[in-house]
Amino acid sequence: MPVLYQKYRPKNFSEVVGQNHIKKILKNEIKNNDIAHALLFVGPRGVGKTTIARILAKSLNCQKRKKGESEPCNTCSNCLTINENKDLDIIEIDAASHTGVDNVRENIINVSQIGTSSEKYRIFIIDEVHMLSNSAFNALLKTLEEPPKKVIFILATTEIHKIPPTIISRCQRFDFQKIKEDDIFKKLKEISQKEKFKINDKILKIIAHNAEGGLRDAESLLDQIISLGIDNPRTEEIATIIPYSDTETAFLLLEKIINDQNKEAIELINNAVEKGIDLIKLTQDLIILFRKMLFVKIDKSLLNTDKTFS
């Protein structure tokens, strides 16, 4: 049985959570038949870089997509083979295991020279591209400068600072953002209902908060909780999967610190340890509370723009 993030991977742009600015630009470029030959997807893990790359590949090669449309049909033979990862013209490469120049020449440069049918694009999706060696980047650069017809490169990275400026300058860059907690919560709730798994909103919000903006991580956490086989689990029962912290304890500890009640603060921490509360998570919650206090002191309106604490 596929894991949740694979089972519920979006098949078109409208299903992608967040990244509205990127979806809008790409959809317009598809409609206008004006896609760049090289795109650079930059952002944290689990926010949709590879997913959007696959949807883009489907849209460009979709046999039933009409002029002026941008979504793939997901029913034609091209779309189906891409969904099943069987399309020979959509080549996904993990740069972490293909770092050398020989691999780039063999798997990218040489293959890109082989022609496709007149209606199809050959699309290379290179994940973690920052892992390539300098010599591999130099070899790739030549192809980016003089790309073969009907060939598109989509480079994805979590570490843009490791990409040579010469590569960046030849790509259309898209900066992916962390997904809002509210959006992650809504998606998790939708998945839970489809899976017929009873789980309360409090747990789902804890998952969304701990995912730190990554939907894939959130779906993986939910998958692990479902695997526990506990119907409607309690906070304590998921402590082995998600570091457990009680917000109320963080508030009480903050109060003790402010009032200079050192002994009581230590006793509170000891009790927290006995209850199984994760001290690292408790410390993180404290930092967030201090951040909130700083906002209140500077300007209360800043609280409305801060999403670090649910």
C-alpha positions, 0 to 999 in steps of 0.5 A: 500500500502506498504511503500517504504522500504518494497516494495523495500526490497532486495530479494537477495544479489545482490540487497543489497546496500553496505556491499560488504565485508559482502555479499562476506563472507556470499556467500562464506560460503553458497557455501561451506556449512560452516555457523557458528551456531551464527552470530552477525550483528553490525552496525547503523540502516537502513543499511541492518542487518535484510535484509541480515539476511532474505536473508541468511535464504532464501539461506540456506533453498532454495529448488532450490539453486544448489551446488556452488551457494549462491543466493536464487531462490525466486520461491520455496515454502520455499523462497516464505513463507519467503518473506511473513514472514510465514515460521515457521522455520524463527523466528524473535524476537524483543528483546526490547519486549522480554527482560526477561529470561522466554521469551528467554526460551519459544521463543528461547531455547524451540523452538530451541530444536524442530526438523525440516525436514532434509533439513531445518534450523531453524533460529532465527533472534534476533533484538536489542539483546542488550536489553536482560536482563543479566539473558536472556543473560545467558540463551541464552549463554548455547544454543549458547555453545551447539547449536542444529543441523540445528539451526542458531542464527543471533543476530543484534544490534546497540549497541555492547558495551551492549552485554556481551563478552561471547556472542560476543566470541561465534559468528561470528561477521560482522560489517556493515558500513554506506551506501555511499551517492552516493549509496543512491542517486542512489537507490532513483533515481531508486525508484523514476523512478519506482514510476513514481515520478518526483523529481530533483537530488538536492532534492534526494541528500538532502535526501541522505545527511540527511539519514546519511548513512541509506538507510531505513531512506532515503526511509522513507523520500522519501516516506513522500515527495511523500505523499505530492502530489507535483509534482517535489517539491522545496526545500522549499516545503519539509522543513516540512519533511527535515530540510532546510539549504542553503549551500550558506548561510553556506558559507556566514556565514563562510565568515562573521565569518572569517572576524570578521563581527559580525553584518553582521553575526547576520543579515545573521542568522536573514534573514535565520530564516525568510527564514525558514532555520533550524538553527540546520541544518545550524550549522551542515553544518558550522561544516562540513565546518570547518572540510573541512578547517581543512583538507585543512590546514593539507593536501589537499589530505584528502578532497578526502577521506572525504564524510561528505559534498556533 
